[in-house]
């Protein structure tokens, strides 16, 4: 059964994982950017530390972990207003 699959098809597994990971980073990056931009409209609770574009780029690079840090800093009950 395993030998009936051509060796070229084995490259599609990592390719699908890589593409889905890139898509997740892109979606989280865009979502964090637009959320941070909407946060800047409210001066007392605006974006923390950096501008929205930096949050978006950091989320593109860092993915879900940076998005979680952003959420903790901006939307969590741990945040002091």
N, C-alpha and C positions, 0 to 999 in steps of 0.2 A: 504494500500500500504506500509506504513512504517513498519507495524508489520510483513510483509511477509519476511523481511530481517533478517537473523539470527544475533544475537547480536555479534557474533564473527567477523562479517564483518566490524563492526564499528572501529576496531583497524587498518584497512588498511589505512584509511585516514591520521592519524598522522604518520604512518610508511612511507607512500609515501612522505609526507612533510619532515620528518626527513632525509630520504635517499637522496632526491633531494637537500636538504640544504647541506648535507655532500659532495655530488658530486660537487656542486657549489664551496664550500670552497676548495676542492681538486684541481679542475681545475684552479681556480684563484691562488692558492698557487703555483702550478707548473708553470703557465704562468709568474707570477711575478718573481719566482726564475730564470727561463731561461732568462727573459728580464734583470734582474739585473746582471746576469752573463755576458750577452753580453755587458752591459753598462760598466763593469769593463775593457773591452778591450781597451777603449778609456780613457786614464788617465785624461785629463782635465775635462771630464764630467762623471766620474765614479759614482758608487753607492754612495748615500749620507748617512751619519751617520753610517750605519752598513754594514756588508758583505751581499752578496746575499742570503746566507743560512738563515740568520736572517730575511730578508725580506720575504722569502718564508714561514718560520715557523710562523711569525707574521700574514701573510695572511691566513694561514691554520686556525689559531685561530680566527682572527678578520673578515675574510671573505671580503665581498665587500667593507666595510668601509676602511679597511687597504689598499686594492687594489686602492681605490680612492685616499687615501693619497699618496701612492706610485706614482700614475700617476701624481698627482699635483706636487710632488717634482721632478720628473724626466722628464716628457714629456709635461707639460703644458706650455703655454706662460707666466705664472706667474713666472716661474723659470728664474733666472738671470744666464746667462752663463758666 
